[in-house]
Amino acid sequence: MDAHTRKVYVPMTETGFYILFCLQTPNHGYGIVQRVEKLTDGEIRLAPGTMYGTLSKMEKDGIIRFVREEDKRKIYEITELGTEVLQLEKKRIRRLYRTIQEEN
């Protein structure tokens, strides 16, 4: 992972995290929006501008890739680099969780 990727994606925004988490299985933007709402019991709703702007940036940075088009919807999936970034973020979140658990 190069310095640019580490600087931009570690730590990740909540939006970035959920997009990568959801793209472990190929999906389109609206499908990601729906899955995030379901995963968070409606607490997080990704706005279209945020969603598509983030997808575009992640694709440009090689974190995700366009796979195919279905019914005029672009399907994306996480890349090897994206998986590496996601694993780093999961590790960071686990560390944060352990820290707050130890406090109680």
N, C-alpha and C positions, 0 to 999 in steps of 0.2 A: 504494500500500500504506500503510495507516494505521499509527500508532505501536504500537497493540496487537498487530497481526499481526507487525510486525517484531520486537517484544520477545519474543513467544511462540515464533515460528518461525525466527528467524535468530539464531544457528545452530540447526539442527534436531537433534532426537534421532535416533539411528540408526533407531528404530522409525518415527518420522515420515517420515524420508527414504525408507525402503523402501516405506512405504504409498503415498506420493505417486508414487514412481517406478513402482510397480506399477499405479497407477490412471491412468496415461497411456492405458491400455486399460481400459474398464469391467470391473469384477470384483466379486466378493463377498468377504467376510472370509476364509472358508476358502480360497478361491482365492489370496488374497494370501499367506496363511500358507504354502501349498504353493509358490508362486512364490519367496518369500523363501528358503525352505529350499533350493530348487534353485539360485537365484542365488548363494547363499553356501556351497554344498556342505555343507549341514546345520549350518554353524557358528552360524547365527542361527535360532532357533525362537521365533516370536512366540506368546506365551501368549494364550489367548482373552480373558481379562480386559483385558489390555493392548491387544490388537487392537481389541476392540469399544469400549473406553473412548476410545481415540485416534480411531477412526472417528467416534464421536459428537461429540467435541470439534471435530474438523476440519469436520464438517458444520455444526455450530453457528457456527463461525467463517467459513464460506463458502469454505473451502479445497477441499472436495470437495462433491459433491451426490449425492443419491439419484436414480437413473435409473429403475429399475423393479424389480419383484420377479419372480424366476424360481424355481419349485420351492421356495417359502417362503424363498428367500435374497434379501436386499437387494443390488442391484447399485449400485455407486457409480462415479463418475468424477471426475477432477480438474477444477476450475474454472479460469477464466482467472487468478484470483488465486492459486490453488494452483500453476499453471504458473509464474507469476512467482516465487513463493517457491522452488519447486524449482530454477529457473534460478539464483537467487541462491546456493542451497546448492551446486549443481554448480560454480559459479564459485569458491566458497570452498574446496571440496574440491580443485579443480584447483590453486589457489594453494598449498594445504598440500602437495600432491604435488610441485609444482615446488620448493618450499622444501627438502624432504627430498632430492630428486634433486640439487640444487645442492650439498648438504652432502657428498655422496659423491664 
